[in-house]
Amino acid sequence: MTFVKILIVVLILLIAQLQYRLWLGDGGRQEVTEYQKHLDILTKEAKKKKERNDALYAEVLDLRKGEEAIEERARYELGMIKENETFFQVIE
């Protein structure tokens, strides 16, 4: 009878130790949840950066293809105008 009681106590302690490792130990539920949150944040940042890179790549391709994009950038960013053209600045 004492062997059965010792066996039950050992099994209960073993189950308690496994439950502790599952919920609170290394690689436990809490740590996995924290890693998942961090992964979600990094995924969102990577998505934003990929969209930005795609836009920059499209702009580079546009600049390589034609003079219209170069002219547009010169007009808006550098304030350049064509020869025999009049520039009007509207202040709001």
DSSP file (Angstrom, degrees, kcal/mol; ACC not computed):
  #  RESIDUE AA STRUCTURE BP1 BP2  ACC     N-H-->O    O-->H-N    N-H-->O    O-->H-N    TCO  KAPPA ALPHA  PHI   PSI    X-CA   Y-CA   Z-CA
    1    1 A M     >        0   0    0      0, 0.0     4,-1.7     0, 0.0     5,-0.1   0.000 360.0 360.0 360.0 -37.3    0.0    0.0    0.0
    2    2 A T  H  >  +     0   0    0      1,-0.2     4,-2.4     2,-0.2     5,-0.2   0.845 360.0  57.8 -68.6 -33.3    2.8    2.4    0.7
    3    3 A F  H  > S+     0   0    0      1,-0.2     4,-2.3     2,-0.2    -1,-0.2   0.901 106.1  49.6 -61.7 -40.4    4.4    1.7   -2.7
    4    4 A V  H  > S+     0   0    0      2,-0.2     4,-2.3     1,-0.2    -2,-0.2   0.898 111.0  49.1 -65.9 -41.1    1.1    2.9   -4.4
    5    5 A K  H  X S+     0   0    0     -4,-1.7     4,-2.4     2,-0.2    -2,-0.2   0.906 112.0  48.1 -65.2 -42.0    1.1    6.1   -2.3
    6    6 A I  H  X S+     0   0    0     -4,-2.4     4,-2.6     2,-0.2    -2,-0.2   0.907 111.5  51.0 -64.6 -41.4    4.7    6.9   -3.1
    7    7 A L  H  X S+     0   0    0     -4,-2.3     4,-2.4     2,-0.2    -2,-0.2   0.904 110.5  48.5 -62.0 -42.9    4.0    6.2   -6.8
    8    8 A I  H  X S+     0   0    0     -4,-2.3     4,-2.5     2,-0.2    -2,-0.2   0.915 112.0  48.9 -64.3 -43.9    1.0    8.5   -6.7
    9    9 A V  H  X S+     0   0    0     -4,-2.4     4,-2.5     2,-0.2    -2,-0.2   0.918 112.0  49.1 -63.2 -43.4    3.0   11.3   -5.0
   10   10 A V  H  X S+     0   0    0     -4,-2.6     4,-2.4     1,-0.2    -2,-0.2   0.912 112.0  48.5 -62.9 -43.0    5.8   10.9   -7.5
   11   11 A L  H  X S+     0   0    0     -4,-2.4     4,-2.5     2,-0.2    -2,-0.2   0.895 111.0  50.2 -64.8 -40.4    3.3   11.1  -10.4
   12   12 A I  H  X S+     0   0    0     -4,-2.5     4,-2.5     2,-0.2    -2,-0.2   0.920 112.1  47.6 -63.8 -43.6    1.7   14.2   -9.0
   13   13 A L  H  X S+     0   0    0     -4,-2.5     4,-2.4     2,-0.2    -2,-0.2   0.895 111.8  50.6 -64.5 -39.4    5.0   15.9   -8.6
   14   14 A L  H  X S+     0   0    0     -4,-2.4     4,-2.2     2,-0.2    -2,-0.2   0.920 111.8  46.6 -64.1 -44.4    6.0   14.9  -12.1
   15   15 A I  H  X S+     0   0    0     -4,-2.5     4,-2.5     2,-0.2    -2,-0.2   0.903 112.2  51.1 -63.7 -41.6    2.8   16.3  -13.5
   16   16 A A  H  X S+     0   0    0     -4,-2.5     4,-2.3     1,-0.2    -2,-0.2   0.910 110.5  49.1 -62.7 -41.8    3.2   19.5  -11.5
   17   17 A Q  H  X S+     0   0    0     -4,-2.4     4,-2.1     1,-0.2    -1,-0.2   0.899 111.8  48.4 -66.0 -39.9    6.7   19.9  -12.8
   18   18 A L  H  X S+     0   0    0     -4,-2.2     4,-2.1     2,-0.2    -2,-0.2   0.887 111.0  50.7 -66.7 -39.2    5.6   19.4  -16.4
   19   19 A Q  H  X S+     0   0    0     -4,-2.5     4,-2.3     2,-0.2     5,-0.3   0.899 108.9  52.1 -64.3 -40.8    2.8   21.9  -16.0
   20   20 A Y  H  X>S+     0   0    0     -4,-2.3     4,-3.0     1,-0.2     5,-1.2   0.936 110.9  46.9 -60.8 -46.4    5.2   24.5  -14.5
   21   21 A R  H  <5S+     0   0    0     -4,-2.1     4,-0.4     3,-0.2    -1,-0.2   0.868 111.7  52.6 -64.0 -36.1    7.5   24.1  -17.5
   22   22 A L  H  <5S+     0   0    0     -4,-2.1     7,-2.3    -5,-0.2    -1,-0.2   0.922 122.6  25.8 -66.2 -44.2    4.6   24.3  -19.9
   23   23 A W  H  <5S+     0   0    0     -4,-2.3     7,-1.0     5,-0.2    -2,-0.2   0.831 139.9  12.6 -93.0 -34.6    3.2   27.5  -18.6
   24   24 A L  T  <5S+     0   0    0     -4,-3.0    -3,-0.2    -5,-0.3    -2,-0.1   0.592 101.8  89.2-122.8 -14.6    6.1   29.4  -17.0
   25   25 A G  S > <S-     0   0    0     -5,-1.2     3,-2.0    -4,-0.4     6,-0.3  -0.010  91.6 -54.6 -80.7-174.8    9.4   27.7  -18.0
   26   26 A D  T 3  S+     0   0    0      1,-0.3    -1,-0.2     5,-0.1    -2,-0.1  -0.410 130.0  12.0 -61.8 130.3   11.7   28.3  -20.9
   27   27 A G  T 3  S+     0   0    0      1,-0.2    -1,-0.3    -2,-0.1    -2,-0.1   0.669 101.2 146.9  74.1  16.1    9.8   28.0  -24.2
   28   28 A G    <>  -     0   0    0     -3,-2.0     4,-2.3    -4,-0.1    -5,-0.2  -0.078  67.1 -86.9 -77.4-178.7    6.6   28.1  -22.2
   29   29 A R  H  > S+     0   0    0     -7,-2.3     4,-2.1     1,-0.2     5,-0.1   0.875 125.3  51.3 -58.7 -42.9    3.3   29.6  -23.2
   30   30 A Q  H  > S+     0   0    0     -7,-1.0     4,-2.1     1,-0.2    -1,-0.2   0.916 111.4  47.0 -64.8 -43.6    4.1   33.1  -21.9
   31   31 A E  H  > S+     0   0    0     -6,-0.3     4,-2.4     1,-0.2    -1,-0.2   0.891 110.5  52.2 -66.4 -39.6    7.4   33.2  -23.8
   32   32 A V  H  X S+     0   0    0     -4,-2.3     4,-2.2     1,-0.2    -1,-0.2   0.899 108.7  51.3 -63.2 -40.4    5.8   32.0  -27.0
   33   33 A T  H  X S+     0   0    0     -4,-2.1     4,-2.1     2,-0.2    -2,-0.2   0.907 110.2  48.8 -63.2 -42.7    3.1   34.7  -26.7
   34   34 A E  H  X S+     0   0    0     -4,-2.1     4,-2.3     1,-0.2    -2,-0.2   0.915 111.7  49.0 -63.8 -42.8    5.7   37.4  -26.3
   35   35 A Y  H  X S+     0   0    0     -4,-2.4     4,-2.5     1,-0.2    -1,-0.2   0.876 109.1  53.3 -64.1 -36.8    7.7   36.1  -29.3
   36   36 A Q  H  X S+     0   0    0     -4,-2.2     4,-2.3     2,-0.2    -1,-0.2   0.906 108.9  48.8 -65.7 -41.4    4.5   36.0  -31.4
   37   37 A K  H  X S+     0   0    0     -4,-2.1     4,-2.1     2,-0.2    -2,-0.2   0.928 112.7  48.0 -62.3 -44.8    3.8   39.7  -30.5
   38   38 A H  H  X S+     0   0    0     -4,-2.3     4,-2.4     1,-0.2    -2,-0.2   0.902 110.9  51.2 -63.0 -40.8    7.4   40.6  -31.4
   39   39 A L  H  X S+     0   0    0     -4,-2.5     4,-2.3     1,-0.2    -1,-0.2   0.891 107.8  52.8 -63.4 -40.0    7.1   38.7  -34.7
   40   40 A D  H  X S+     0   0    0     -4,-2.3     4,-2.1     2,-0.2    -1,-0.2   0.911 109.8  48.6 -61.8 -42.7    3.8   40.5  -35.6
   41   41 A I  H  X S+     0   0    0     -4,-2.1     4,-2.3     1,-0.2    -2,-0.2   0.932 112.6  47.6 -62.9 -46.3    5.5   43.9  -35.1
   42   42 A L  H  X S+     0   0    0     -4,-2.4     4,-2.4     1,-0.2    -1,-0.2   0.863 109.8  53.6 -64.4 -35.6    8.5   42.9  -37.2
   43   43 A T  H  X S+     0   0    0     -4,-2.3     4,-2.1     2,-0.2    -1,-0.2   0.910 108.8  48.7 -65.4 -42.1    6.2   41.5  -39.9
   44   44 A K  H  X S+     0   0    0     -4,-2.1     4,-2.3     2,-0.2    -2,-0.2   0.919 112.3  48.6 -63.2 -43.4    4.3   44.8  -40.1
   45   45 A E  H  X S+     0   0    0     -4,-2.3     4,-2.4     1,-0.2    -2,-0.2   0.906 111.0  50.4 -63.1 -41.1    7.6   46.8  -40.3
   46   46 A A  H  X S+     0   0    0     -4,-2.4     4,-2.2     1,-0.2    -1,-0.2   0.880 109.3  51.8 -65.2 -37.0    8.9   44.5  -43.0
   47   47 A K  H  X S+     0   0    0     -4,-2.1     4,-2.3     2,-0.2    -2,-0.2   0.922 110.3  48.1 -65.1 -43.9    5.6   45.0  -45.0
   48   48 A K  H  X S+     0   0    0     -4,-2.3     4,-2.2     1,-0.2    -2,-0.2   0.914 113.1  47.9 -62.1 -42.8    5.9   48.8  -44.7
   49   49 A K  H  X S+     0   0    0     -4,-2.4     4,-2.6     1,-0.2    -1,-0.2   0.861 110.0  52.2 -68.2 -34.7    9.5   48.7  -45.8
   50   50 A K  H  X S+     0   0    0     -4,-2.2     4,-2.6     2,-0.2    -1,-0.2   0.915 109.4  49.5 -66.7 -41.8    8.7   46.4  -48.7
   51   51 A E  H  X S+     0   0    0     -4,-2.3     4,-2.2     2,-0.2    -2,-0.2   0.911 112.4  48.3 -61.8 -41.3    6.0   48.7  -49.9
   52   52 A R  H  X S+     0   0    0     -4,-2.2     4,-2.5     2,-0.2    -2,-0.2   0.919 111.8  49.2 -65.0 -43.2    8.4   51.6  -49.7
   53   53 A N  H  X S+     0   0    0     -4,-2.6     4,-2.6     1,-0.2    -2,-0.2   0.897 109.8  51.7 -63.2 -40.0   11.1   49.7  -51.6
   54   54 A D  H  X S+     0   0    0     -4,-2.6     4,-2.4     2,-0.2    -1,-0.2   0.910 110.4  48.6 -62.5 -41.9    8.5   48.8  -54.3
   55   55 A A  H  X S+     0   0    0     -4,-2.2     4,-2.1     2,-0.2    -2,-0.2   0.918 112.8  47.5 -64.6 -42.9    7.6   52.4  -54.7
   56   56 A L  H  X S+     0   0    0     -4,-2.5     4,-2.4     2,-0.2    -2,-0.2   0.894 111.1  51.5 -64.8 -39.0   11.2   53.5  -54.9
   57   57 A Y  H  X S+     0   0    0     -4,-2.6     4,-2.4     2,-0.2    -2,-0.2   0.910 109.5  49.8 -64.1 -41.7   11.9   50.7  -57.5
   58   58 A A  H  X S+     0   0    0     -4,-2.4     4,-2.3     1,-0.2    -1,-0.2   0.890 110.7  50.4 -63.4 -38.7    9.0   51.9  -59.6
   59   59 A E  H  X S+     0   0    0     -4,-2.1     4,-2.5     2,-0.2    -2,-0.2   0.899 109.3  50.7 -66.4 -40.2   10.3   55.5  -59.4
   60   60 A V  H  X S+     0   0    0     -4,-2.4     4,-2.0     2,-0.2    -2,-0.2   0.925 111.1  48.3 -62.8 -44.6   13.8   54.3  -60.5
   61   61 A L  H  X S+     0   0    0     -4,-2.4     4,-1.7     1,-0.2    -2,-0.2   0.904 111.3  50.9 -61.4 -40.7   12.3   52.4  -63.4
   62   62 A D  H  X S+     0   0    0     -4,-2.3     4,-1.8     1,-0.2     7,-0.3   0.898 110.0  49.6 -63.7 -40.7   10.2   55.5  -64.4
   63   63 A L  H  < S+     0   0    0     -4,-2.5    -1,-0.2     1,-0.2    -2,-0.2   0.848 111.1  49.8 -67.4 -33.2   13.3   57.7  -64.2
   64   64 A R  H  < S+     0   0    0     -4,-2.0    -1,-0.2    -5,-0.2    -2,-0.2   0.828 111.1  50.5 -73.1 -30.8   15.3   55.3  -66.4
   65   65 A K  H  < S+     0   0    0     -4,-1.7     2,-0.3    -5,-0.2    -2,-0.2   0.950 113.3   9.6 -77.1 -50.6   12.5   55.1  -69.1
   66   66 A G     X  -     0   0    0     -4,-1.8     4,-0.7    -5,-0.1     3,-0.2  -0.832  54.2-125.0-138.6 169.3   11.6   58.6  -69.9
   67   67 A E  H  > S+     0   0    0     -2,-0.3     4,-2.9     1,-0.2     5,-0.2   0.660  97.9  76.9 -83.1 -16.8   12.3   62.3  -69.7
   68   68 A E  H  > S+     0   0    0      1,-0.2     4,-2.5     2,-0.2    -1,-0.2   0.912  95.8  47.0 -61.9 -42.2    8.8   63.1  -68.3
   69   69 A A  H  > S+     0   0    0     -7,-0.3     4,-2.3     2,-0.2    -1,-0.2   0.900 112.9  49.1 -66.8 -39.6    9.7   61.8  -64.9
   70   70 A I  H  X S+     0   0    0     -4,-0.7     4,-2.3     2,-0.2    -2,-0.2   0.919 112.4  48.5 -65.1 -42.8   13.0   63.7  -64.8
   71   71 A E  H  X S+     0   0    0     -4,-2.9     4,-2.3     2,-0.2    -2,-0.2   0.908 110.2  51.8 -62.9 -42.2   11.2   66.9  -66.0
   72   72 A E  H  X S+     0   0    0     -4,-2.5     4,-2.6    -5,-0.2     5,-0.3   0.921 111.3  46.4 -62.3 -44.4    8.5   66.5  -63.3
   73   73 A R  H  X>S+     0   0    0     -4,-2.3     4,-2.5     1,-0.2     5,-0.9   0.901 111.4  52.1 -64.9 -40.1   11.1   66.1  -60.5
   74   74 A A  H  X5S+     0   0    0     -4,-2.3     6,-2.2     3,-0.2     4,-0.7   0.890 113.1  45.8 -63.3 -38.4   13.1   69.1  -61.8
   75   75 A R  H  X5S+     0   0    0     -4,-2.3     4,-0.7     4,-0.2    -2,-0.2   0.957 122.3  32.1 -69.1 -50.9    9.9   71.2  -61.8
   76   76 A Y  H  <5S+     0   0    0     -4,-2.6    -2,-0.2    -5,-0.2    -3,-0.2   0.865 129.1  32.0 -81.3 -36.6    8.6   70.2  -58.4
   77   77 A E  H  <5S+     0   0    0     -4,-2.5    -3,-0.2    -5,-0.3    -1,-0.1   0.827 132.5  27.0 -92.2 -32.9   11.7   69.6  -56.4
   78   78 A L  H  <<S-     0   0    0     -5,-0.9    -3,-0.2    -4,-0.7    -2,-0.2   0.539  95.7-126.6-107.7  -9.0   14.1   72.0  -57.9
   79   79 A G     <  +     0   0    0     -4,-0.7    -4,-0.2    -5,-0.3     2,-0.1   0.776  51.4 159.8  70.9  26.9   11.7   74.7  -59.2
   80   80 A M        -     0   0    0     -6,-2.2     2,-0.3    -9,-0.1    -1,-0.2  -0.477  21.2-163.7 -83.2 153.3   13.1   74.6  -62.7
   81   81 A I        -     0   0    0     -2,-0.1     3,-0.1     4,-0.1     2,-0.1  -0.911  22.3-103.7-131.7 161.2   11.2   75.9  -65.8
   82   82 A K    >   -     0   0    0     -2,-0.3     3,-1.2     1,-0.1     2,-0.1  -0.327  49.6 -82.9 -78.4 165.1   11.6   75.4  -69.5
   83   83 A E  T 3  S+     0   0    0      1,-0.3    -1,-0.1    -2,-0.1     3,-0.1  -0.447 116.4  16.4 -67.2 142.0   13.0   78.0  -71.8
   84   84 A N  T 3  S+     0   0    0      1,-0.3     2,-0.4    -2,-0.1    -1,-0.3   0.765 100.1 126.2  63.2  28.4   10.4   80.7  -72.9
   85   85 A E    <   -     0   0    0     -3,-1.2     2,-0.4    -4,-0.0    -1,-0.3  -0.906  55.4-136.2-115.9 145.1    8.2   79.6  -70.0
   86   86 A T        -     0   0    0     -2,-0.4     2,-0.5    -3,-0.1    -4,-0.1  -0.858  13.7-146.4-104.6 135.7    6.7   81.9  -67.4
   87   87 A F        -     0   0    0     -2,-0.4     2,-0.5    -6,-0.1    -6,-0.0  -0.877  13.8-173.7-105.0 127.3    6.7   80.9  -63.8
   88   88 A F        -     0   0    0     -2,-0.5     2,-0.6     2,-0.0    -2,-0.0  -0.980   8.6-157.4-119.0 129.3    3.9   82.0  -61.5
   89   89 A Q        -     0   0    0     -2,-0.5     2,-0.6     2,-0.0    -2,-0.0  -0.932   5.5-157.2-109.2 123.3    4.0   81.2  -57.7
   90   90 A V        -     0   0    0     -2,-0.6     2,-0.6     2,-0.0    -2,-0.0  -0.877   4.8-160.1-101.6 120.6    0.7   81.2  -55.9
   91   91 A I              0   0    0     -2,-0.6    -2,-0.0     1,-0.1     0, 0.0  -0.880 360.0 360.0-102.5 125.3    0.9   81.8  -52.2
   92   92 A E              0   0    0     -2,-0.6    -1,-0.1     0, 0.0    -2,-0.0   0.423 360.0 360.0-101.4 360.0   -2.0   80.6  -50.2
